[in-house]
Amino acid sequence: MRRIGLAMLFFFLCFVSTGWRQAQAQTKSRIIEFDAPGAQATIPEQNTLSGLIVGFSIDSSGAAHGFVRSPDGKFAIIDAPGADMGAGNGTFANGITDLGTTVGSYIDANGVAHGFVRSPDGQFMTFDAPGAGTTPNQGQGTFPGSINSAGAISGSYVDVGGVSHGFVRSPDGTITSFDPPGSANTFANTLGIDPAGAISVPYLDENNVLHGAVRAPDGTITNFDAPGAGAGSGQGTSPQSISPTGTIPGLVIDSNNVAHPFLRSPDGTFTTFDVSGAGTGPGQGTQALATNLPGTTTGQFIDSNGTNHGFLRTPGGKFFFFDPPDAGTGPGEGTIPLSISLSGVVTGLYLDSNAAAHGFVRFP
């Protein structure tokens, strides 16, 4: 499962949401909307301090193509060797370094996923995690999600039994599998590896309850549950990424199926908050999705019409709300921020009035 798949899974299955109060003013920031060439849907995944944006698009036949968008708006299209161009297959680019090395997965003609690393000059290296399944059309294979500045890659693989496990691939190509204690399915393919090699990990237990974990560079795994997390099926704790300092943003789904954001510091302490416009009924709430080095957090909440909106929270707790100009205002439409750079530039996607996905980049 790719990062956007995981984020959208929790978004669409867990949230309906409510009233965005106009008492909270939108910021006067500059927002640029964009679409990858030939895209019917554009899904940005991550941005960098250097202004690069990585993601993937879906074409008119339903095939995926990775892309890197440069600061001047030019696109490099990424189609990994061996990627099938049938509907639902193709190339999914997810992670990028400041220098432009990208990672992701591609789906072959048998519907099996494989990992790739692409250098800034366009050279590909492909790999498979040991134990990754190869049964055709069963969602099996290798799904890299993130790369750090040292070249370490975190991700997940799905085995022949359909169980997901985490992995880390070292710069020398060594791949190590891991699962937090008690995990029935491990999803380590969020943008979840920091410069030191710590990895944020959401996982499901055998009762389908969500929990968080962090894997230290030495392989030590610490499980955690954020305050207020419910213990029923589909409830619990879902870390979404990890900052360069080891802060983990995420969300909890409480016993009433309401979502609340959290920040977990490297020492294990939690900061919890709610956006004032977020709903408080079942299926409503707020997600914290990414935090940068200075500690500014971006995420989303949903109003009473089911419309998504972006937010920024400063380290001091001040909120700013935003939407791209062409974001839709109907149910399931609106703004979904996914990444924030060191300088506070946010990228993500918005859904227009036809529910078509487009990219955006927001400058402070």
N, C-alpha and C positions, 0 to 999 in steps of 0.2 A: 504494500500500500504506500503510495507516494505521500509526501507531506500534504499537498493540497487535498489529496483524497482523505487523509486523516482529519485535517481541519474541517473540510466540508462535511465529512461524516458526522462529526460532533455538532457542527452548525446546523445541518438540515434535520438530523434526527432528534436533536435535543432542544432546539429553540424555535419559538414562534414570536415571542416578545411583545412589548408594549411601549407606551407613551414616551416619546422624546420631547421633553419639555422645552419650550422655546426660551425659558429663562437662561439656558446655557447657550451663549452665542457661538456661531461658527467662527472660525478664524479666517483672517483675510489673506491666507497663504496662496501661493501660486501653484496651480494644479495643471499638469499636462496629461491629456488622454492620448492613448495610442493603441494601435493594432499591429500585430505582426503581419508581414506580407501574406496575402491569400488566406487569412484567418477568418473562420466563422466564429471562433472563440479564442481569446487571448488570456493566458493565465501566467502572470508574473509570479515568481517564487521568492526571489531574493535580490537585494541591491547591495552595492559596495560603496565605500568611501570614494573610490575612483569614479563612480557614476555608472558603472556597468549594472545591467539588470538581466538576470537569467530567468527563463521560464519555458513554457511550451504553448503551442497553439494547436487548434483542431481545424483541419481543412474541411472542404465541402463533402469529402468522401468519408469523413469521420476518423481520418488518420491523424496522429500527433506528430508535430515537428518541434524540436527544441529550438531555442533562440537565445542569442545574447544581443541586447540592445546597448549601443554605445551612448555616451552623453550627448552626442550630436544627433541622435535619433536614428542612426543607421543600424541595420540588423544583419547579424550573421546567423544563417539558418543552420541548424544542427540535425543531420540525419545520420545516425550511427550505422556503420557497416553491419549488415545482417538484419536491420529493422524491416519488418513487413509493413507495407503501406495500406493494408486493409483496415476497415473500420474497427476502431478500438485498439489497434496496434500502433506501431510507430515509435518515436523517440520522445522521452520525457526528461528534460533537463531540469534539475532541482537545485543544485548548489554551485557556488562560484567563489573563487578567491579574488582578492583585490587585483591580482595580476591577470585574471581572466581564465584560469584553469576551471573547467566545468565538470560536474559529475551528474549522473542520472542513470536511467535505465532505458532499454529498448525492448520491444516485444517482437519476437520472431514469427515466422509463418505458422508455427505450431502453438502460438499463444503463450510462449514461455518467456519470462523476463530475464534479462542479463544486464550486468552493470557495465558502465563505461566511464572512462576519464578522457577528456578532450583537452589538449594543450591549447594555449592561446593562438598558436599558428595553425590549428586545425587538425593536428595529429590525434588519432584515436588509439586507446588501449582498452580492451574489453576484459571482463573477468566475471567469474561465478563464485559465489560463496560455497565452500564445502558443505554438502548436505542439502543444497537447494534442489527442490523437486523439478522434474522435467516432464511431468505428465501433460500431454497437450490440452490446452484450453481449460485449465483448472486454476488459473491465477497463481501458479507456482513460479519460482525463480528468485532472482536477486534484484533488490530495490535499494540502491544507494540514495541517500538523501542529503548529505552534507559533507563539506570538505573544509578543513581548517588551513591556516597559512603554512603549516608544516607539511601538508599533503596527506594527513590522516583523514580517512573517510569513515563515516558512520552510516549505517543503513539497516535494513531488515532483509531476511530471506524467508521464503515459504517452502516448507519441506513437502515430501511426497504425501504426507498425511494432512496437508492443508494447515499446518501449524506455523505461525510466524515466530521467528527468533531474531534477536539483534546480532549485529556483527560490527567489528571495527577492522578496517584495513590499514595497516601501517604504511608509511611511505615506501618501504622496501617490498611491498606486495603481500606481506604476511597477513592472513585473515584469521581473526579470532572470533568465535561465536560466543554469545552470552545470553542469559536469561536471568532476570531478577528472581530471587526466591519467591515461590508461590505463583509465578507467571504461567498462564495457560496460553497466552499469545502476547508476544513482545513486539512493539512498534518503535524501533529506534531510528526511524527515517524522517523525523522532523528535522528542521534546521537546528540540529542538536549537538554539535561538537564545538567546544570552545578552543582557543589557541593552545591551551595546555593539554587538550585531549580528553577533558571531561565530557560526558555524554548524558543528555537528558532523555529519559525513557518513559513513555506511557505504556502500561501493560494491563491486560485483563486477567483476572483470576478465573478459577473454574466455575464461579457463579456469575460470570459476566460483569463483575464489578471492576471499575477502573481504579488504578493506583499509579503513583509516580515512583520513579527511581532515578538515581544519578550514579553513573559508573565513573569512578575516578580513573585517572591515567594509569594507575598501577593495577587496575582490574577490580578493585574493591567496589561492591555495589551496595548502596544505601537506599532502602525503600522508604517512601514517605506518603502520608496522606495529609492534605491541607485541611485546615480547620473548616468544619461545617460540611465535609463531604458525606454524602449519603452512602448507605451500605447495600442498597438494592440493585437489582440488575439494571445496567445502563447508567447507574449513578457512580459517584466517586470522584477521583482526582485525575486530571489530564494535563500534564506538562506539555507545552507547545514548542519551546525552543530553549536556548541557553545563551546568555550574553557573554561577551568577552571576559567579564569578571566572574562568571559562574552563577549569576542570578538567573533563576528559572521562572519565566512567566507561564501562566496557565489558567485553568478554570476548574472549579468544582461544581458538580451537580448534586444538590442537596437532597434530603429525604422527600422534599416536595417537588422534585424535578425542576428546581430553579437553579440557574447557573450564576456563579459568582467568580470574579477573577482573583488571582493571587500572584504574589511575587515571593519566591523562596530564595533567601540569601545563601551564600556558600556555607555559612555556619549553621544552616538549618532553620533559621527563624523565618516566620511568614509575615508578610504584609497583605492584608485583605482590604478590598474596597468595592464599592458598587457605583456605577455611573448613575447619576440622578435620574436620567430619562429612561433607564432600563425597566422592563416590566418585572413584577414580583409574583406572578402566577406561574403555574406549572408550564414548562416549556419556554419560559422567558429568561432573561438575564443577559450577562455580559461575558465576553472572552478577552483575556489578555494574551496576545499572540507573539509579541517580540519586544525585547528591551535592548537598548544600545549601551555603549560603554559609559556614558554619563548618567544613565539610569532613567532615561525617558522611555516610556512604554506606549506601544500602540496596540489597538485591538478594535473590536466592533461591539455594537449593541443593536437591538432591533426595536422599532417603535410599535405602537398599537395597531398599525396597519400591516405589520409583518415586514417592514422595510428596514434594511440594514444601514447603519451609519458608522463612520469611523471616529475614533477618539485618540487623543494623545493625553498622557498623564505625565507631568513633570516629576522629578524626584521629590519636590516639595508638596506634591499632591494636587496641583492645579490642573484642571481639565480644559481641553480644547476639542471641539467637534468639527468634522468636515465631511463633505461629499463632493465628488467630481461634478461638474455642471450637468453632464448628461446621465448621471445615475438615475435609475428609475425610482419611482416613489410608491410602487405597488407591492403586494405581498411577494416575498422572495427576491425582490429587487434591491438595488442600493449598493453600499460600499463595504468591501472586505479588505482591510489592510493586512499585509502579511509579513512585512519586513521593514526595519528602520536602520539606517546607517549611522555611523559615528557622528556625522554632522546633522542628524535629525531629519534627513530626507526619507520619506515613506513611500513604499511601492506596494501595490496590490492590485485587486481587480474590482470592477464595478459591473453590475448587471443593469442593463438599460430597460426601457419600458417594454421591450420585446423579450426580456430575460436573456439577451445575448451578453456574453462576457467580454469585457474590454480591459486593457491595462491602464493604470494611472501611475504617475509619480508626483508626489506632493513635496514642494520645497518650503522650508520654514519662512 
